[in-house]
Amino acid sequence: MIHLDPPAELAMPLADAMFTQRAIRRLDPDRPITDAEIKLVLDAASKAPSGANTQPARFLVIRD
């Protein structure tokens, strides 16, 4: 079995992740999102489990 360590930006103890989860309701539409941040989110999302390992997710990034 291959074990991949998460990037430092995503490293967090499990209890912290479970008990500090928050819904983000105030997004700043004027704040730029870097290509590195988008890549980090897509990398994390692509490693998420799927039912019966069907891997049905598709991602599309559109930048104005």
N, C-alpha and C positions, 0 to 999 in steps of 0.2 A: 504494500500500500504506500502510495506517495503522500507525504505530508508537506503541504505548502504553508509557509508562514505568511500571515497577512502583512501588507505594507504597514509601516509605522503609523501612518495616518489612521489606519483602521484598528490598530491594536488596542484592545480594551478588555478588562476582566469581564467575564460573563455576567456576574452580579451587577456590575455597573451598567452594562448594556440593558439588562432586564429592568432595573429599578429606576433608571434615569431617562427612559425613553420618553420623548415628548413629541407632540404634533406641532409642526411648524406652521403657524397661521399667518405670520407676517413676513412675507418674502419681499425682498427689495428688487424690483424688476430692473433697476438701473445698475445693480451691482454686476460687474462682468464675471463670467465663469470661465476659468482658464481651460485650455485643452487638457492639461494634466488632471484637473478636477473631473472633467467629463470622462477621461480615460479611467480614472480611479473608480468612479461610480459604475461604469460599464463593466470593468473587470470584476468588481464585487457582485454585480447583478448576474453576470454570466456564470458565476460559481454557485449560485443559489440552487438548492435542490428543486427538482420538479417531480410531480407524481409519476411513479413507475419509470422514472428517468426518461420521460418522453421528450424533455427539453423543447417545449413548444414556443418558448419566448423568442421574440424578434425585437430588436431595438433600432430605433431611427432617431438620429440626432439632427435637428434642424436649427440652424443659426440664422438670425436675421441680420 
